[in-house]
Amino acid sequence: MMPEAVEFVKAFFDAGKPVAAICHGPWTLVEADVLRDRTVTSWPSLKTDLRNAGAHWVDREVVVDHCLVTSRKPDDLPAFCAALVEQFRAAAPAAAS
């Protein structure tokens, strides 16, 4: 609900940078209007809100849709963290030789 936070998230999407949200975090993505036609997961109680925002909601421990990583709950942290690290690795500029 903080406009600055919503704009921060939107700017990451606009720049093609990795974004990650777990549990109830995807509500910020709804506010940023960045979920249309994306596949996501979250805490189950957000399913309707995410679908109403144009997302395809699935019940999986982690979902990667381009540079967006979403996950359901703290039990899913190992898979969530691994997917997020991979997204940062893919987005990092190649190290100079």
C-alpha positions as YAML, in Angstrom:
chain: A
units: angstrom
residues:
- id: 1
  name: MET
  ca: [0.00, 0.00, 0.00]
- id: 2
  name: MET
  ca: [3.07, 2.26, 0.04]
- id: 3
  name: PRO
  ca: [3.28, 4.01, -3.34]
- id: 4
  name: GLU
  ca: [7.09, 4.17, -3.10]
- id: 5
  name: ALA
  ca: [7.33, 0.39, -2.65]
- id: 6
  name: VAL
  ca: [4.93, -0.27, -5.51]
- id: 7
  name: GLU
  ca: [6.87, 2.06, -7.84]
- id: 8
  name: PHE
  ca: [10.14, 0.41, -6.77]
- id: 9
  name: VAL
  ca: [8.79, -3.02, -7.74]
- id: 10
  name: LYS
  ca: [7.33, -1.70, -11.01]
- id: 11
  name: ALA
  ca: [10.69, -0.15, -11.92]
- id: 12
  name: PHE
  ca: [12.41, -3.54, -11.47]
- id: 13
  name: PHE
  ca: [9.89, -5.15, -13.84]
- id: 14
  name: ASP
  ca: [10.26, -2.33, -16.35]
- id: 15
  name: ALA
  ca: [14.05, -2.78, -16.27]
- id: 16
  name: GLY
  ca: [13.81, -6.57, -16.62]
- id: 17
  name: LYS
  ca: [15.53, -7.15, -13.27]
- id: 18
  name: PRO
  ca: [14.82, -10.22, -11.12]
- id: 19
  name: VAL
  ca: [11.89, -9.90, -8.71]
- id: 20
  name: ALA
  ca: [10.92, -12.42, -6.04]
- id: 21
  name: ALA
  ca: [7.90, -12.72, -3.75]
- id: 22
  name: ILE
  ca: [6.94, -15.38, -1.23]
- id: 23
  name: CYS
  ca: [3.83, -16.00, 0.86]
- id: 24
  name: HIS
  ca: [1.75, -12.79, 0.83]
- id: 25
  name: GLY
  ca: [4.42, -10.79, -1.03]
- id: 26
  name: PRO
  ca: [2.63, -11.09, -4.38]
- id: 27
  name: TRP
  ca: [0.03, -8.60, -3.15]
- id: 28
  name: THR
  ca: [2.61, -5.92, -3.89]
- id: 29
  name: LEU
  ca: [2.85, -7.30, -7.42]
- id: 30
  name: VAL
  ca: [-0.93, -6.93, -7.76]
- id: 31
  name: GLU
  ca: [-0.64, -3.28, -6.76]
- id: 32
  name: ALA
  ca: [2.21, -2.78, -9.24]
- id: 33
  name: ASP
  ca: [-0.01, -4.23, -12.01]
- id: 34
  name: VAL
  ca: [2.71, -6.57, -13.31]
- id: 35
  name: LEU
  ca: [1.02, -9.98, -13.15]
- id: 36
  name: ARG
  ca: [-1.09, -10.12, -16.31]
- id: 37
  name: ASP
  ca: [-0.36, -13.34, -18.23]
- id: 38
  name: ARG
  ca: [2.25, -14.54, -15.72]
- id: 39
  name: THR
  ca: [2.26, -17.86, -13.89]
- id: 40
  name: VAL
  ca: [2.72, -17.42, -10.14]
- id: 41
  name: THR
  ca: [2.24, -19.11, -6.80]
- id: 42
  name: SER
  ca: [1.63, -17.72, -3.31]
- id: 43
  name: TRP
  ca: [-0.05, -18.45, -0.03]
- id: 44
  name: PRO
  ca: [-3.35, -20.04, -1.14]
- id: 45
  name: SER
  ca: [-5.55, -17.25, 0.23]
- id: 46
  name: LEU
  ca: [-4.15, -14.88, -2.44]
- id: 47
  name: LYS
  ca: [-5.22, -17.11, -5.34]
- id: 48
  name: THR
  ca: [-8.36, -15.13, -6.24]
- id: 49
  name: ASP
  ca: [-6.63, -11.75, -6.00]
- id: 50
  name: LEU
  ca: [-3.80, -12.94, -8.22]
- id: 51
  name: ARG
  ca: [-6.20, -14.40, -10.77]
- id: 52
  name: ASN
  ca: [-8.19, -11.15, -10.74]
- id: 53
  name: ALA
  ca: [-4.91, -9.35, -11.50]
- id: 54
  name: GLY
  ca: [-4.53, -11.48, -14.64]
- id: 55
  name: ALA
  ca: [-2.11, -14.10, -13.34]
- id: 56
  name: HIS
  ca: [-2.33, -17.86, -13.74]
- id: 57
  name: TRP
  ca: [-2.07, -19.20, -10.15]
- id: 58
  name: VAL
  ca: [-0.62, -22.66, -9.50]
- id: 59
  name: ASP
  ca: [0.06, -24.58, -6.29]
- id: 60
  name: ARG
  ca: [3.82, -25.30, -6.51]
- id: 61
  name: GLU
  ca: [6.71, -24.72, -4.13]
- id: 62
  name: VAL
  ca: [8.35, -22.31, -6.55]
- id: 63
  name: VAL
  ca: [7.45, -20.82, -9.93]
- id: 64
  name: VAL
  ca: [9.82, -18.97, -12.25]
- id: 65
  name: ASP
  ca: [8.18, -16.89, -14.99]
- id: 66
  name: HIS
  ca: [10.93, -15.06, -16.86]
- id: 67
  name: CYS
  ca: [12.66, -13.04, -14.13]
- id: 68
  name: LEU
  ca: [9.81, -13.37, -11.59]
- id: 69
  name: VAL
  ca: [10.22, -15.96, -8.82]
- id: 70
  name: THR
  ca: [7.27, -16.74, -6.55]
- id: 71
  name: SER
  ca: [6.78, -19.23, -3.76]
- id: 72
  name: ARG
  ca: [4.07, -20.28, -1.30]
- id: 73
  name: LYS
  ca: [5.40, -20.42, 2.25]
- id: 74
  name: PRO
  ca: [8.47, -20.61, 4.52]
- id: 75
  name: ASP
  ca: [8.69, -24.39, 4.03]
- id: 76
  name: ASP
  ca: [9.45, -23.65, 0.37]
- id: 77
  name: LEU
  ca: [12.43, -21.40, 1.14]
- id: 78
  name: PRO
  ca: [15.13, -23.84, -0.10]
- id: 79
  name: ALA
  ca: [13.58, -24.05, -3.58]
- id: 80
  name: PHE
  ca: [12.69, -20.33, -3.57]
- id: 81
  name: CYS
  ca: [16.23, -19.27, -2.64]
- id: 82
  name: ALA
  ca: [17.81, -21.59, -5.21]
- id: 83
  name: ALA
  ca: [15.58, -20.21, -7.98]
- id: 84
  name: LEU
  ca: [16.24, -16.63, -6.92]
- id: 85
  name: VAL
  ca: [20.02, -17.16, -6.87]
- id: 86
  name: GLU
  ca: [19.78, -18.64, -10.38]
- id: 87
  name: GLN
  ca: [17.86, -15.58, -11.58]
- id: 88
  name: PHE
  ca: [20.48, -13.23, -10.14]
- id: 89
  name: ARG
  ca: [23.22, -15.35, -11.72]
- id: 90
  name: ALA
  ca: [21.51, -15.18, -15.11]
- id: 91
  name: ALA
  ca: [21.00, -11.42, -14.82]
- id: 92
  name: ALA
  ca: [24.57, -10.63, -13.71]
- id: 93
  name: PRO
  ca: [26.91, -9.19, -16.30]
- id: 94
  name: ALA
  ca: [29.67, -11.58, -17.32]
- id: 95
  name: ALA
  ca: [32.84, -11.10, -15.29]
- id: 96
  name: ALA
  ca: [35.71, -9.52, -17.17]
- id: 97
  name: SER
  ca: [38.58, -11.91, -17.98]
...
